[in-house]
Amino acid sequence: MTTTRSKVVYSPNFTDGAEFHIPTFKMLKQDGSLYKGAKAPDIDKDKALRIYRAMVTTRVLDERMLAAQRQGRLSFYMQCTGEEAAVIGSTAALDDADMIMAQYREQGALAYRGFTIDEFMNQLFGNEKDYGKGRQMPVHYGSTKLHYMTISSPLATQIPQATGYAYGQKLSGQGHCTVTYFGEGAASEGDFHAALNMAAVHRVPVIFFCRNNGYAISTPAIEQFAADGVAPRAYGYKMDVIRVDGNDVLAVHEATRLARKMAVEENRPVLIEAMTYRLAAHSSSDDPSGYRSKDEEASWREKDPLLRMQRWMQKHKWWTEDDEKKLQEELRREVLETMKRAQKRPPPPLESLVTDVYDQAPPTLNAQFEKLKAHIRKYPDAYPKSANDPSITSKGGA
């Protein structure tokens, strides 16, 4: 759970460290109205609908795929539920050509940029159309065309990588930046500090986006750090920072928009701490009932970011209950139908195990591959989908 002791403000307030308790920037109330003093955002109907559709798509995908995991159709899954505003609101404030280096709960960023349900499913099931060729666990997405770096499991490795990539963007001078997402637990890794120090020293266009959802798996924030959250750490690196209500999509969008302007136009790295809560378990392998109460979860469900965005659009006459019903039905049908197709697709060809690293597989790797093929030929019934693969039945090289 969140333990910061901060006042609330209703307009962006970046600080250089003069305040000990960093305020939380908010714009949108849960009923869909703006706080007094908050300036209406520059978001038109088309963009609002694109943001909201991505939020609902992510929520529906999460619900259906967790159910699929429980049915034994999928080995593993991680949900973004409850954090959609933080992820999608920030992505929407970027240029679509800016690089995203995610942790593993940012599928909403891909949904916003146009990653299709089919592309999600191919990765989740590791079939022949999976861009990663079945080499990654589920939810480890990547997309070159959408400028979304492939996710890796080791915690926090993407943070210093983002600094390095942003340094390259600075040298290229093409006006782009990198955003890297991570949880407050990942901010306890040494990679976080190394990345911020390098970014500040070399003045690179990178946005460090911390999703402070209160728990590093089962470890509450109060047991991770004694300071006022993650945001004050920026002071040690003379870095600009802002704390924002992570369930307020408008506030997240505005904070990220201004952070991007600073990063791209002035080569100033920025730290954003989004205060939010994961309404789901850490992963399909986790049981949150062992470390947090139902009452705590219920209190955060009342702050659901989707409902807040939906009510704001309804006040603008951009959305209706009928629109909501149609979208939900459309997405649920698409997810289920696409999942059935993805499950039936064969796995990547076995020979793809030894491609994409070397121009030509070296002799030692080829020898290992030949032993694998011999093993499969000896026990074909144990590998029914691979038994007729030409790369196995033939006795040639890789």
Phi, psi and omega in degrees: 000158183281137185237007183291146179250085186230149175281174183246138174232162186238019172216154184304137183217083176285147183224152181257010176115002181292333180260139179281314179263112185284130181288163179254123181280126178229154174228320192248126175283166181293337180276002177093002178260159180276147174293151177298129181096346179278134180273133180305133183286156178271068179234117181275177185300315183299318180290321179299318180293323178296318178297311185292320178299320178295322179295314181291321178302315180296317181296314181294316179302316180299315181298312184292321185282330173294320176298320179296322178295318179294333178276357180085011181273343184222142186281331190197151176203152175228133184260153176259359188309123181099342183245014184298321182295320181297314184285309187281324177299320179287318179300321181294340180271356180267168166281142183296347178265357175292147182278137174248126173242103189265170172267266175203023179228026185246034178299337178297328178296318177294318179300319180295321183279355174110010174298126186278161176301323179299318179294321175301311184296320180300321178289316183300324181262357176057041182272188186295343179262001177293127180300331180271003177056035175074012185273348184248158171295161173303153181071008176264071186281165173197147180207112178296314185294335180259009177057051181232105184295138180302134183286142174238148185290321182305131187292130170079000182296334182288343185289306175294330177298323179295321177298315179297318180294319180295327176298320176295322177296322178298315181294326181288331177066028182266005174079031178243164178225176176238138171245135177237129181259146177195160177270172181292337175292318178295333179291351176271357178277153179296333179303323181300310183292320178298320182293315181294321180295313181297318181297319181290318181295316184267359178049073182249153182280077181230141176248118176269112185250106180265120173270095180275093182261013171092340184219135169263091195057260182253358183272116180290157183303326183297338178265359181261323183206150182265344183282182181280070180073202183269329187307317183299343181297337179298330183299324181294342181247011182052051184243142177290147185211151174215143173252137186223151173292109184289351176262001180256098187297328180289317179295319178298315180300313182294318178298317181289322178301314180290323178296319179296320179300317178295317183293314186282316186278334185236002183052049178247115176293148183226142174252127175244128174249114180260115182276113185215200183199134175273118181284344180257182175287166178303317177204179179293351178263001187251148174237099184292347180295344180279348183221001175211155188270159176295325179296321178297314179298318181297321180295327179279333176296333177290346179254023183311122182294331179292317179296322180297315179294318180300316181293325177296318180292323178297323178294334177270001182065029179262351187209145179228170177296324177295320177299319180296314181298316181295317181295316179300314181295318180299314183290319179298318179295316181296318180298314182294317181292320180291323179298318180299319179293317182296323180296330184276346180288142180291164177288169177300152178300145184302325183296342179292349177297331186245025178249169170078359176251310178252151174300316173226133181301130181291162183305320182295321179289320176299322180295318177296320181295321178296322178295321178296316180297321179296320178297317180292322177296328181286327181235063185298330182291338179279348182226064188299325183281343183255351189299328183259011179294122181305328181292345180260314184291331176281160182252021179276184180281182183288000000 
